[in-house]
Amino acid sequence: GQNIDQPTEMTATEGAIVQINCTYQTSGFNGLFWYQQHAGEAPTFLSYNVLDGLEEKGRFSSFLSRSKGYSYLLLKELQMKDSASYLCAVRDSNYQLIWGAGTKLIIKP
Amino acid sequence: ETGVTQSPTHLIKTRGQQVTLRCSSQSGHNTVSWYQQALGQGPQFIFQYYREEENGRGNFPPRFSGLQFPNYSSELNVNALELDDSALYLCASSPADSHSGANVLTFGAGSRLTVL
């Protein structure tokens, strides 16, 4: 079967750095996405990785290792508005997105 | 440009009833996909429409059906509602070339369905 694993919940302090991990086992791989979802709102796109390595976009970076089936999302200089769920999704060989359950990130002052 | 809009935002149905959820895609997008998101879970892919044809389906029974219209808007229909159908139903649109690159999904805010 196909599986995406993420921690259920993480807590971090405002101004700090947090790393959210995602491991996957899917039938094929055609890219990995990270989305942010605030409670009661639509998921919004954060990043896309298809090749190994680090993609940086402002305070957010995403890393991919295809051989290890592993990605992480790195959030720097945390702000209270970063409190949200972070969803990892992999596009499989049928170009369907397989989603993790999401990691709820709690930011404390 | 307008984003993805969904209606209704909330609705309550009873077991056995039927429901229709509606979605207007973002301007310039002609691919629409539907997802079911249970509380505390990630989205589960229901199906995708491109040029009014279903071109991908997840592990959902036939009582989940859909339509896409010439203006690329879409409907999700669920018959014979069950208690487990209670969830947030998300519609997402994407550009035509959905198989390449960072084909980013733009999501609507969702329709929250409660089945009693």
Interface residues (C-beta under 8 A of the other chain):
Chain A: I4 N30 G31 F33 G40 E41 A42 P43 T44 F45 Y48 V50 L87 A89 N94 Y95 Q96 L97 I98 W99 G100 A101 G102
Chain B: V4 Y35 G40 Q41 G42 P43 Q44 F45 Q48 G56 G58 L90 S98 H99 G101 A102 V104 L105 T106 F107 G108 A109 G110
